[in-house]
Amino acid sequence: MRVTVLTRVNCHLCDEAEAAVAGICGELGVAWSTEDVDADPELRAEYGDMVPVIMIDGKQHGYYKVEADRLRRALTE
């Protein structure tokens, strides 16, 4: 499994989501990364109004904020 957080520069919600994902993925030993939606026109068009967006294996899991229990369940099932 791989988690990606779609973010943008100067986004406080993105910073909070990154910290939450880092903690949860660290606990579970799951790889994660970030990607700037503004660096890719297709991502910006699809997700630009929803950042931060949490993706698991390329599929949208959630957006705006991390639901910690839900993310843990998705990563352990």
C-alpha positions as CSV (number, residue, x, y, z in Angstrom):
1,M,0.0,0.0,0.0
2,R,1.1,3.5,-0.7
3,V,-0.5,6.7,0.6
4,T,-0.1,10.0,-1.2
5,V,-1.2,13.4,0.2
6,L,-2.1,15.9,-2.5
7,T,-1.1,19.3,-1.2
8,R,-0.3,22.8,-2.2
9,V,2.2,25.4,-0.9
10,N,1.0,27.6,2.0
11,C,-2.0,25.4,2.9
12,H,-2.4,25.0,6.7
13,L,-4.8,22.1,6.3
14,C,-2.3,20.4,4.1
15,D,0.4,20.8,6.8
16,E,-2.0,19.2,9.4
17,A,-2.9,16.4,7.0
18,E,0.8,15.6,6.3
19,A,1.5,15.5,10.0
20,A,-1.4,13.1,10.7
21,V,-0.6,10.9,7.7
22,A,3.1,10.8,8.7
23,G,2.1,9.6,12.2
24,I,-0.3,7.0,11.1
25,C,1.8,5.6,8.3
26,G,4.8,5.6,10.6
27,E,2.9,3.5,13.2
28,L,1.8,1.0,10.5
29,G,5.0,1.0,8.4
30,V,3.2,2.2,5.3
31,A,5.0,4.3,2.7
32,W,3.7,7.7,2.0
33,S,4.5,10.8,0.0
34,T,3.2,14.2,-1.0
35,E,2.4,15.7,-4.4
36,D,1.7,19.3,-5.2
37,V,-1.5,19.6,-7.1
38,D,-0.4,22.9,-8.6
39,A,2.5,21.2,-10.3
40,D,0.2,19.1,-12.5
41,P,-2.6,20.7,-14.5
42,E,-4.6,17.5,-14.5
43,L,-4.4,17.1,-10.7
44,R,-5.2,20.8,-10.2
45,A,-8.3,20.5,-12.4
46,E,-9.6,17.4,-10.6
47,Y,-8.5,18.0,-7.0
48,G,-7.5,21.7,-6.7
49,D,-10.6,22.7,-4.7
50,M,-10.3,19.8,-2.3
51,V,-6.8,19.8,-1.0
52,P,-5.5,18.2,1.0
53,V,-6.6,14.9,-0.6
54,I,-5.6,11.6,0.8
55,M,-5.0,8.9,-1.8
56,I,-4.4,5.2,-1.1
57,D,-2.9,3.3,-4.0
58,G,-4.0,6.0,-6.4
59,K,-7.7,6.1,-5.3
60,Q,-9.2,8.9,-3.3
61,H,-9.7,8.1,0.3
62,G,-10.7,11.5,1.7
63,Y,-10.1,15.2,1.6
64,Y,-9.9,18.4,3.7
65,K,-8.9,16.5,6.9
66,V,-7.6,13.1,7.9
67,E,-10.1,10.9,9.7
68,A,-7.4,9.0,11.7
69,D,-9.5,5.9,12.6
70,R,-10.9,5.5,9.1
71,L,-7.4,5.8,7.6
72,R,-6.0,3.2,10.0
73,R,-8.8,0.8,9.1
74,A,-8.2,1.3,5.4
75,L,-4.5,0.6,5.8
76,T,-4.9,-2.5,8.0
77,E,-7.8,-4.3,6.2
